[in-house]
Amino acid sequence: MISQNSANDLERLYPELPRSLTYVTHVGVAPEFSRPDADAVTAFLATHRLQGKTYLLMVGERSGYGGYKNGDPER
């Protein structure tokens, strides 16, 4: 489980499971995925001419599987 609360819920919902077999492993990410400093953000916005504009960043293929992201490239 990724939290003690989830582990507790699992054990409560499935009392037949041995408690000694429920482990909590907290989620972690590589440092590359941390928030950039203000100078890096300013440089990114300037490079892509986004200062003062509202924008949306969609990771992956624009329309997604079956169009679920609703990312219309024509808009």
Distance bins in CASP14 RR format, pairs under 12 A and 6 or more apart:
PFRMAT RR
TARGET T0000
AUTHOR 0000-0000-0000
RMODE 2
METHOD distances of the structure
MODEL  1
1 7 1 0 1 0 0 0 0 0 0 0 0
1 8 0 0 0 0 1 0 0 0 0 0 0
1 9 0 0 0 0 1 0 0 0 0 0 0
1 10 1 0 0 1 0 0 0 0 0 0 0
1 11 0 0 0 0 1 0 0 0 0 0 0
1 13 0 0 0 0 0 1 0 0 0 0 0
1 14 0 0 0 0 0 1 0 0 0 0 0
1 17 0 0 0 0 0 1 0 0 0 0 0
1 21 0 0 0 0 0 1 0 0 0 0 0
1 22 1 0 0 1 0 0 0 0 0 0 0
1 23 1 0 0 1 0 0 0 0 0 0 0
1 24 1 0 1 0 0 0 0 0 0 0 0
1 25 1 0 0 1 0 0 0 0 0 0 0
1 26 0 0 0 0 1 0 0 0 0 0 0
1 27 0 0 0 0 0 1 0 0 0 0 0
2 9 0 0 0 0 0 1 0 0 0 0 0
2 10 0 0 0 0 0 1 0 0 0 0 0
2 22 0 0 0 0 0 1 0 0 0 0 0
2 23 0 0 0 0 0 1 0 0 0 0 0
2 24 1 0 0 1 0 0 0 0 0 0 0
2 25 1 0 0 1 0 0 0 0 0 0 0
2 26 1 0 0 1 0 0 0 0 0 0 0
2 27 1 0 1 0 0 0 0 0 0 0 0
2 28 0 0 0 0 1 0 0 0 0 0 0
3 9 0 0 0 0 1 0 0 0 0 0 0
3 10 0 0 0 0 0 1 0 0 0 0 0
3 22 0 0 0 0 0 1 0 0 0 0 0
3 23 0 0 0 0 0 1 0 0 0 0 0
3 24 1 0 0 1 0 0 0 0 0 0 0
3 25 0 0 0 0 1 0 0 0 0 0 0
3 26 1 0 0 1 0 0 0 0 0 0 0
3 27 0 0 0 0 1 0 0 0 0 0 0
4 10 0 0 0 0 0 1 0 0 0 0 0
4 11 0 0 0 0 0 1 0 0 0 0 0
4 22 0 0 0 0 1 0 0 0 0 0 0
4 23 0 0 0 0 0 1 0 0 0 0 0
4 24 1 0 1 0 0 0 0 0 0 0 0
4 25 0 0 0 0 0 1 0 0 0 0 0
4 26 0 0 0 0 1 0 0 0 0 0 0
5 11 0 0 0 0 0 1 0 0 0 0 0
5 12 0 0 0 0 0 1 0 0 0 0 0
5 22 0 0 0 0 0 1 0 0 0 0 0
5 24 0 0 0 0 1 0 0 0 0 0 0
5 26 0 0 0 0 0 1 0 0 0 0 0
6 12 0 0 0 0 0 1 0 0 0 0 0
6 13 0 0 0 0 0 1 0 0 0 0 0
6 22 0 0 0 0 1 0 0 0 0 0 0
6 23 0 0 0 0 0 1 0 0 0 0 0
6 24 1 0 0 1 0 0 0 0 0 0 0
6 25 0 0 0 0 0 1 0 0 0 0 0
6 26 0 0 0 0 0 1 0 0 0 0 0
6 27 0 0 0 0 0 1 0 0 0 0 0
7 13 0 0 0 0 0 1 0 0 0 0 0
7 14 0 0 0 0 0 1 0 0 0 0 0
7 17 0 0 0 0 0 1 0 0 0 0 0
7 19 0 0 0 0 1 0 0 0 0 0 0
7 20 0 0 0 0 0 1 0 0 0 0 0
7 21 0 0 0 0 0 1 0 0 0 0 0
7 22 1 0 1 0 0 0 0 0 0 0 0
7 23 1 0 0 1 0 0 0 0 0 0 0
7 24 1 0 1 0 0 0 0 0 0 0 0
7 25 0 0 0 0 1 0 0 0 0 0 0
7 26 0 0 0 0 0 1 0 0 0 0 0
8 14 0 0 0 0 0 1 0 0 0 0 0
8 15 0 0 0 0 0 1 0 0 0 0 0
8 17 0 0 0 0 0 1 0 0 0 0 0
8 19 0 0 0 0 1 0 0 0 0 0 0
8 22 0 0 0 0 1 0 0 0 0 0 0
8 24 0 0 0 0 1 0 0 0 0 0 0
9 15 0 0 0 0 0 1 0 0 0 0 0
9 17 0 0 0 0 0 1 0 0 0 0 0
9 22 0 0 0 0 0 1 0 0 0 0 0
9 24 0 0 0 0 0 1 0 0 0 0 0
10 16 0 0 0 0 0 1 0 0 0 0 0
10 17 1 0 0 1 0 0 0 0 0 0 0
10 18 0 0 0 0 0 1 0 0 0 0 0
10 19 0 0 0 0 1 0 0 0 0 0 0
10 21 0 0 0 0 0 1 0 0 0 0 0
10 22 1 0 0 1 0 0 0 0 0 0 0
10 23 0 0 0 0 0 1 0 0 0 0 0
10 24 0 0 0 0 0 1 0 0 0 0 0
11 17 1 0 0 1 0 0 0 0 0 0 0
11 18 0 0 0 0 1 0 0 0 0 0 0
11 19 1 0 1 0 0 0 0 0 0 0 0
11 20 0 0 0 0 0 1 0 0 0 0 0
11 21 0 0 0 0 1 0 0 0 0 0 0
11 22 1 0 1 0 0 0 0 0 0 0 0
11 23 0 0 0 0 0 1 0 0 0 0 0
11 24 0 0 0 0 0 1 0 0 0 0 0
12 19 0 0 0 0 0 1 0 0 0 0 0
12 22 0 0 0 0 0 1 0 0 0 0 0
13 22 0 0 0 0 0 1 0 0 0 0 0
14 21 0 0 0 0 0 1 0 0 0 0 0
14 22 0 0 0 0 1 0 0 0 0 0 0
15 22 0 0 0 0 0 1 0 0 0 0 0
17 23 0 0 0 0 0 1 0 0 0 0 0
27 33 0 0 0 0 0 1 0 0 0 0 0
28 34 0 0 0 0 0 1 0 0 0 0 0
29 35 0 0 0 0 0 1 0 0 0 0 0
33 59 0 0 0 0 0 1 0 0 0 0 0
34 40 0 0 0 0 0 1 0 0 0 0 0
35 41 0 0 0 0 1 0 0 0 0 0 0
36 42 0 0 0 0 1 0 0 0 0 0 0
36 43 0 0 0 0 1 0 0 0 0 0 0
36 44 1 0 0 1 0 0 0 0 0 0 0
36 45 0 0 0 0 0 1 0 0 0 0 0
37 43 0 0 0 0 1 0 0 0 0 0 0
37 44 0 0 0 0 0 1 0 0 0 0 0
38 44 0 0 0 0 0 1 0 0 0 0 0
38 45 0 0 0 0 0 1 0 0 0 0 0
39 45 0 0 0 0 0 1 0 0 0 0 0
39 46 0 0 0 0 0 1 0 0 0 0 0
40 46 0 0 0 0 0 1 0 0 0 0 0
40 47 0 0 0 0 0 1 0 0 0 0 0
41 47 0 0 0 0 0 1 0 0 0 0 0
41 48 0 0 0 0 0 1 0 0 0 0 0
41 50 0 0 0 0 1 0 0 0 0 0 0
41 51 0 0 0 0 0 1 0 0 0 0 0
42 48 0 0 0 0 0 1 0 0 0 0 0
42 50 0 0 0 0 0 1 0 0 0 0 0
42 51 0 0 0 0 1 0 0 0 0 0 0
42 52 0 0 0 0 0 1 0 0 0 0 0
43 50 0 0 0 0 0 1 0 0 0 0 0
43 51 0 0 0 0 0 1 0 0 0 0 0
44 50 1 0 0 1 0 0 0 0 0 0 0
44 51 0 0 0 0 0 1 0 0 0 0 0
44 55 0 0 0 0 0 1 0 0 0 0 0
44 57 0 0 0 0 0 1 0 0 0 0 0
45 51 1 0 1 0 0 0 0 0 0 0 0
45 52 1 0 0 1 0 0 0 0 0 0 0
45 53 0 0 0 0 1 0 0 0 0 0 0
45 54 0 0 0 0 0 1 0 0 0 0 0
45 55 0 0 0 0 1 0 0 0 0 0 0
46 52 0 0 0 0 0 1 0 0 0 0 0
46 53 0 0 0 0 0 1 0 0 0 0 0
48 55 0 0 0 0 1 0 0 0 0 0 0
48 57 0 0 0 0 0 1 0 0 0 0 0
49 55 0 0 0 0 0 1 0 0 0 0 0
50 56 0 0 0 0 0 1 0 0 0 0 0
50 57 0 0 0 0 0 1 0 0 0 0 0
56 62 0 0 0 0 0 1 0 0 0 0 0
56 69 0 0 0 0 0 1 0 0 0 0 0
56 70 0 0 0 0 0 1 0 0 0 0 0
56 71 0 0 0 0 1 0 0 0 0 0 0
56 72 0 0 0 0 0 1 0 0 0 0 0
56 75 0 0 0 0 0 1 0 0 0 0 0
57 69 0 0 0 0 0 1 0 0 0 0 0
57 71 0 0 0 0 0 1 0 0 0 0 0
58 64 0 0 0 0 1 0 0 0 0 0 0
58 67 0 0 0 0 0 1 0 0 0 0 0
58 68 0 0 0 0 0 1 0 0 0 0 0
58 69 1 0 1 0 0 0 0 0 0 0 0
58 70 0 0 0 0 1 0 0 0 0 0 0
58 71 1 0 0 1 0 0 0 0 0 0 0
58 72 0 0 0 0 0 1 0 0 0 0 0
58 73 0 0 0 0 0 1 0 0 0 0 0
58 75 0 0 0 0 0 1 0 0 0 0 0
59 69 0 0 0 0 1 0 0 0 0 0 0
59 71 0 0 0 0 0 1 0 0 0 0 0
60 68 0 0 0 0 0 1 0 0 0 0 0
60 69 0 0 0 0 1 0 0 0 0 0 0
60 71 0 0 0 0 0 1 0 0 0 0 0
61 67 0 0 0 0 1 0 0 0 0 0 0
61 68 0 0 0 0 0 1 0 0 0 0 0
61 69 0 0 0 0 1 0 0 0 0 0 0
61 71 0 0 0 0 1 0 0 0 0 0 0
61 73 0 0 0 0 0 1 0 0 0 0 0
62 68 0 0 0 0 0 1 0 0 0 0 0
62 69 1 0 0 1 0 0 0 0 0 0 0
62 70 0 0 0 0 1 0 0 0 0 0 0
62 71 1 0 1 0 0 0 0 0 0 0 0
62 72 0 0 0 0 1 0 0 0 0 0 0
62 73 1 0 1 0 0 0 0 0 0 0 0
62 74 0 0 0 0 0 1 0 0 0 0 0
62 75 0 0 0 0 0 1 0 0 0 0 0
63 69 1 0 0 1 0 0 0 0 0 0 0
63 70 1 0 0 1 0 0 0 0 0 0 0
63 71 1 0 1 0 0 0 0 0 0 0 0
63 72 1 0 0 1 0 0 0 0 0 0 0
63 73 1 0 0 1 0 0 0 0 0 0 0
63 74 0 0 0 0 0 1 0 0 0 0 0
63 75 0 0 0 0 0 1 0 0 0 0 0
64 70 0 0 0 0 1 0 0 0 0 0 0
64 71 1 0 0 1 0 0 0 0 0 0 0
64 72 0 0 0 0 0 1 0 0 0 0 0
64 73 0 0 0 0 0 1 0 0 0 0 0
67 73 0 0 0 0 0 1 0 0 0 0 0
END
